Amino acid sequence: MVLDWSPLRKLIAECSDILVLTHMRPDGDAVGSCVALALLLQEMGCRVKIGLDGPCPANLQFLQPQDLISSISELVVAEVSGIVVVDTGTWNQVGTAAPILRTPGRKIVVIDHHRTQDDLGGDRILDVTAEAAAVLVDRFYAAVERVPSPDAATALFVGLASDTGWFRHPNCVSTSFEMAARLMQAGANPSAIHEKLYSGESLARQRVKGHILSTMKVLADGRVGLFKVLQSDLARMGANAEEALGGMVDLPRQVAGVRVAVALYEHSDGGTRASLRSDGTVDVATICATHGGGGHRPAAGCTLSVSPDRAEEILMADLVSVLDPDARVTR
């Protein structure tokens, strides 16, 4: 897909102070894409900061070579004239960045690969066929005829690998490997990256994983794997929600026969965050969209203003109706 980069080129030409934003609970694609883009914008003469809705996840902090990343609450944004939003295009995902985006007079460009989109008040560069936001940032490097530095290549590799499940998910295509090869040539080291991302996990995270494996349920004739993590569970295991829960939604998909994984996380202020993953045969984005969320066909999420138990009932009814009208929700 050929993208029109003129909105981003115009923003760069007209704005010397640029803020790069992404979605709440940022993953490897969000942080990696933001860092790679910020490094390129710096090369092009811009002053750049990355604002996150909270602290950078511990396992991704190695990606910021120049202390580019700050919590939005710590940023002074008065001088910001341009904003680039990466890896999301919806109001319910930008969190504490919403007031900044709603401030009049700032140029805004959204770079995203998700189907679900709102009007964030600016231009949109969108490709829903891209396997990761990092793919779009990599294309912008090519568009401006720049080669990623080793730091940028590392950040892009993290984004690509994260959103393709380390090249295992159905969204991984031949060009994913071509991009990975180019990034390795530019300085990305996959084994070192994997070590930093997944080794040295905290004891609390290991306890959470054990809790999930011991309480997971297989439903709908073995086609749905579901688990819930409550605030009381996290407190008992001494775990921080954002650090301990990342990536856990993939665990049920490792069970033979499971086509859809459902992870339900109880919010500290009430309600339930749901993350869904499928083998590609079930469009979980459509299901999540009916509850105000969205994402991709094999990976999506939403927030429901009900308890985890009620959220399970609602989502299982949705999934059963899609999987097979005759499927049984068994416990």
C-alpha positions as CSV (number, residue, x, y, z in Angstrom):
1,M,0.0,0.0,0.0
2,V,1.4,3.4,-1.0
3,L,1.0,5.9,1.8
4,D,0.8,9.7,1.5
5,W,3.4,11.1,3.9
6,S,2.8,14.7,3.0
7,P,0.9,15.5,6.3
8,L,3.9,14.3,8.4
9,R,6.4,16.1,6.1
10,K,4.3,19.3,6.5
11,L,4.2,18.9,10.3
12,I,8.0,18.4,10.4
13,A,8.5,21.5,8.2
14,E,6.3,23.7,10.3
15,C,6.9,22.5,13.9
16,S,10.2,22.6,15.6
17,D,9.0,21.1,18.9
18,I,7.2,17.8,18.5
19,L,5.6,15.5,21.0
20,V,5.2,11.8,20.1
21,L,2.3,10.0,21.9
22,T,0.9,6.5,21.9
23,H,-1.7,4.4,23.6
24,M,-2.2,3.6,27.3
25,R,-0.4,0.5,28.6
26,P,2.2,0.8,25.8
27,D,3.6,-2.5,24.4
28,G,6.8,-3.1,22.4
29,D,5.3,-1.9,19.2
30,A,4.1,1.4,20.8
31,V,7.4,2.2,22.5
32,G,9.6,0.9,19.8
33,S,7.8,2.8,17.1
34,C,7.8,6.0,19.1
35,V,11.5,5.8,19.8
36,A,12.4,5.1,16.2
37,L,10.3,7.9,15.0
38,A,11.6,10.3,17.6
39,L,15.2,9.5,16.6
40,L,14.4,10.2,13.0
41,L,12.7,13.5,13.8
42,Q,15.8,14.5,15.7
43,E,18.0,13.7,12.7
44,M,15.7,16.0,10.7
45,G,16.3,18.9,13.1
46,C,13.3,18.7,15.4
47,R,13.2,18.9,19.2
48,V,11.3,15.8,20.3
49,K,9.9,14.2,23.4
50,I,7.9,11.0,23.9
51,G,5.0,11.2,26.3
52,L,3.6,8.0,27.9
53,D,0.5,7.5,30.0
54,G,2.6,6.5,33.0
55,P,6.1,5.2,33.3
56,C,7.8,3.2,30.5
57,P,7.5,-0.5,31.1
58,A,10.7,-1.8,32.8
59,N,11.6,-4.3,30.1
60,L,11.4,-1.6,27.4
61,Q,13.5,1.1,29.1
62,F,16.6,0.0,27.3
63,L,15.1,1.5,24.1
64,Q,15.5,5.1,25.1
65,P,19.2,6.0,24.5
66,Q,18.7,9.7,25.0
67,D,16.1,9.9,27.8
68,L,13.5,10.7,25.2
69,I,10.6,9.2,27.2
70,S,8.7,10.9,30.0
71,S,5.4,10.4,31.7
72,I,2.9,12.8,30.3
73,S,2.4,14.2,33.8
74,E,6.1,15.3,33.9
75,L,6.1,17.0,30.5
76,V,6.1,20.7,29.9
77,V,4.1,21.0,26.7
78,A,3.6,24.7,26.3
79,E,6.1,24.9,23.5
80,V,4.8,21.9,21.6
81,S,3.5,22.9,18.2
82,G,3.2,19.5,16.6
83,I,2.0,16.1,17.9
84,V,2.4,12.7,16.3
85,V,0.2,9.9,17.7
86,V,1.6,6.4,17.0
87,D,-0.2,3.0,17.2
88,T,-3.6,4.2,18.1
89,G,-6.3,6.5,16.7
90,T,-9.0,6.4,19.4
91,W,-9.8,8.7,22.3
92,N,-10.3,5.8,24.7
93,Q,-6.7,4.7,24.2
94,V,-4.8,8.0,24.6
95,G,-5.5,8.4,28.3
96,T,-4.0,11.4,30.0
97,A,-2.9,12.7,26.6
98,A,-6.4,13.6,25.7
99,P,-6.3,17.2,27.0
100,I,-3.1,17.9,25.1
101,L,-4.7,16.6,21.9
102,R,-7.7,18.8,22.5
103,T,-5.7,22.0,22.9
104,P,-6.4,24.2,19.9
105,G,-3.6,25.4,17.6
106,R,-1.5,22.2,17.4
107,K,-0.9,20.2,14.3
108,I,-1.7,16.5,14.7
109,V,-0.8,13.5,12.6
110,V,-1.9,10.0,13.5
111,I,0.2,7.0,12.3
112,D,-1.6,3.7,12.9
113,H,-2.5,0.3,11.7
114,H,-5.7,-0.4,13.6
115,R,-9.1,-0.5,12.0
116,T,-10.9,1.3,14.9
117,Q,-10.4,5.1,14.5
118,D,-11.8,8.3,15.9
119,D,-11.2,11.9,14.8
120,L,-8.3,13.0,17.0
121,G,-8.3,16.4,15.3
122,G,-5.6,16.0,12.7
123,D,-4.5,14.1,9.6
124,R,-4.3,10.3,9.6
125,I,-1.7,8.0,7.9
126,L,-3.3,4.6,8.1
127,D,-2.6,1.1,6.8
128,V,-4.7,-1.6,8.4
129,T,-2.8,-4.3,6.5
130,A,0.5,-3.5,8.2
131,E,1.5,-6.0,10.9
132,A,2.9,-3.3,13.2
133,A,3.1,0.4,13.6
134,A,6.8,-0.1,13.4
135,V,6.3,-1.1,9.7
136,L,4.8,2.3,9.0
137,V,7.7,4.1,10.7
138,D,10.2,2.0,8.8
139,R,8.4,3.0,5.6
140,F,8.8,6.7,6.6
141,Y,12.5,6.1,7.0
142,A,12.5,4.8,3.4
143,A,10.4,7.7,2.2
144,V,12.9,10.3,3.5
145,E,15.8,8.1,2.3
146,R,17.3,7.5,5.8
147,V,18.8,4.4,7.2
148,P,17.9,3.6,10.8
149,S,20.7,4.0,13.3
150,P,21.5,1.0,15.5
151,D,19.3,2.4,18.2
152,A,16.4,3.0,15.8
153,A,16.8,-0.4,14.2
154,T,16.6,-2.0,17.6
155,A,13.5,-0.1,18.5
156,L,11.9,-1.0,15.1
157,F,12.8,-4.6,15.6
158,V,11.2,-4.6,19.0
159,G,8.0,-3.2,17.5
160,L,7.9,-5.7,14.6
161,A,8.7,-8.7,16.8
162,S,6.2,-7.7,19.5
163,D,3.2,-7.3,17.2
164,T,4.0,-10.5,15.2
165,G,4.5,-12.6,18.4
166,W,8.2,-13.0,17.4
167,F,7.1,-13.9,13.8
168,R,4.5,-16.5,14.9
169,H,1.2,-14.7,14.5
170,P,-1.0,-14.9,11.4
171,N,-0.2,-11.3,10.6
172,C,3.5,-12.2,9.9
173,V,4.2,-12.1,6.2
174,S,7.2,-12.5,4.0
175,T,8.0,-8.8,4.1
176,S,8.1,-9.0,7.9
177,F,11.3,-11.1,7.5
178,E,12.7,-8.8,4.9
179,M,12.3,-5.9,7.2
180,A,13.8,-7.9,10.1
181,A,16.8,-8.7,7.9
182,R,17.3,-5.0,7.0
183,L,17.1,-4.0,10.6
184,M,19.7,-6.6,11.6
185,Q,22.0,-5.2,8.9
186,A,21.4,-1.7,10.5
187,G,22.5,-3.0,13.9
188,A,19.5,-4.8,15.6
189,N,20.6,-7.9,17.5
190,P,17.6,-10.2,17.9
191,S,19.2,-12.5,20.6
192,A,20.2,-9.5,22.7
193,I,16.8,-7.9,22.3
194,H,15.0,-11.1,23.3
195,E,17.2,-11.4,26.4
196,K,16.4,-7.8,27.5
197,L,12.7,-8.2,26.8
198,Y,12.0,-11.5,28.4
199,S,14.8,-12.5,30.8
200,G,15.1,-11.3,34.4
201,E,11.4,-11.3,35.1
202,S,10.4,-10.4,38.6
203,L,9.3,-13.0,41.1
204,A,5.9,-11.3,41.3
205,R,5.4,-11.7,37.5
206,Q,6.3,-15.4,37.8
207,R,3.7,-15.8,40.6
208,V,1.1,-14.1,38.4
209,K,1.9,-16.5,35.6
210,G,1.5,-19.4,38.0
211,H,-1.8,-18.1,39.2
212,I,-3.1,-17.7,35.6
213,L,-2.0,-21.3,34.6
214,S,-3.6,-22.8,37.7
215,T,-7.0,-20.9,37.4
216,M,-7.4,-20.8,33.6
217,K,-10.6,-22.2,32.2
218,V,-11.2,-23.9,28.8
219,L,-14.7,-23.1,27.5
220,A,-16.9,-23.4,24.4
221,D,-16.0,-27.1,23.7
222,G,-12.3,-26.4,24.2
223,R,-12.1,-23.5,21.8
224,V,-11.8,-20.6,24.3
225,G,-9.2,-20.3,27.0
226,L,-10.0,-17.7,29.6
227,F,-8.5,-16.4,32.8
228,K,-9.2,-13.5,35.3
229,V,-6.8,-11.5,37.4
230,L,-8.3,-9.5,40.2
231,Q,-6.9,-6.7,42.2
232,S,-6.8,-8.9,45.3
233,D,-4.7,-11.4,43.3
234,L,-2.2,-8.8,42.4
235,A,-2.0,-7.6,46.0
236,R,-1.5,-11.1,47.3
237,M,1.4,-11.7,44.9
238,G,2.9,-8.3,45.4
239,A,2.6,-7.6,41.7
240,N,2.2,-4.3,39.7
241,A,-0.5,-4.7,37.1
242,E,1.2,-3.0,34.2
243,E,4.5,-4.9,34.6
244,A,3.1,-8.2,35.6
245,L,0.3,-8.7,33.1
246,G,1.9,-7.8,29.8
247,G,1.8,-10.7,27.3
248,M,0.0,-13.0,29.6
249,V,-3.0,-13.1,27.3
250,D,-1.1,-15.4,25.0
251,L,-0.9,-18.2,27.6
252,P,-4.3,-19.8,26.8
253,R,-3.5,-20.1,23.1
254,Q,-0.8,-22.6,24.1
255,V,-3.4,-25.1,25.1
256,A,-4.3,-27.6,22.3
257,G,-7.6,-26.8,20.6
258,V,-7.9,-23.2,21.9
259,R,-8.7,-20.8,19.1
260,V,-9.4,-17.7,21.2
261,A,-7.7,-16.5,24.4
262,V,-9.5,-14.1,26.8
263,A,-7.8,-12.3,29.6
264,L,-9.9,-10.3,32.0
265,Y,-8.2,-7.8,34.3
266,E,-10.0,-6.1,37.1
267,H,-9.4,-2.3,37.2
268,S,-8.5,-0.7,40.5
269,D,-11.3,1.9,40.0
270,G,-13.9,-0.7,38.9
271,G,-14.7,-2.3,35.6
272,T,-12.8,-4.9,33.6
273,R,-10.2,-4.6,30.9
274,A,-10.5,-7.5,28.4
275,S,-7.7,-8.6,26.0
276,L,-8.6,-11.1,23.3
277,R,-6.3,-13.1,20.9
278,S,-7.3,-15.5,18.2
279,D,-5.7,-17.9,15.7
280,G,-7.0,-15.6,13.0
281,T,-10.2,-17.6,12.3
282,V,-12.2,-15.4,14.7
283,D,-12.4,-11.7,14.3
284,V,-12.0,-10.5,17.9
285,A,-11.8,-6.8,16.8
286,T,-15.4,-6.9,15.8
287,I,-16.4,-8.4,19.1
288,C,-14.4,-5.8,21.0
289,A,-15.8,-2.9,18.9
290,T,-19.3,-3.7,20.1
291,H,-18.0,-2.8,23.6
292,G,-16.2,0.4,22.6
293,G,-12.9,-1.2,21.9
294,G,-11.1,-2.5,18.8
295,G,-7.9,-3.7,17.4
296,H,-7.1,-6.3,14.7
297,R,-8.8,-9.4,13.6
298,P,-6.5,-11.7,15.7
299,A,-5.8,-9.2,18.6
300,A,-8.1,-6.7,20.2
301,G,-9.3,-5.3,23.5
302,C,-12.0,-3.4,25.3
303,T,-13.0,-2.1,28.7
304,L,-16.3,-3.1,30.2
305,S,-17.9,-1.3,33.2
306,V,-18.8,-4.5,34.9
307,S,-17.2,-7.1,37.1
308,P,-14.8,-9.7,35.7
309,D,-17.5,-12.4,36.3
310,R,-20.1,-10.4,34.3
311,A,-17.5,-9.5,31.6
312,E,-16.9,-13.3,31.2
313,E,-20.6,-13.9,30.7
314,I,-20.9,-11.1,28.1
315,L,-17.8,-12.0,26.1
316,M,-18.4,-15.7,26.1
317,A,-21.9,-15.1,24.8
318,D,-20.4,-13.1,22.0
319,L,-17.8,-15.7,21.2
320,V,-20.1,-18.7,21.3
321,S,-22.4,-17.0,18.8
322,V,-19.5,-16.5,16.5
323,L,-17.7,-19.8,16.9
324,D,-20.8,-22.0,16.5
325,P,-24.5,-21.5,17.5
326,D,-24.4,-25.0,18.9
327,A,-21.2,-24.5,21.0
328,R,-21.6,-24.9,24.7
329,V,-20.2,-22.6,27.4
330,T,-18.9,-25.3,29.7
331,R,-16.9,-24.8,32.9
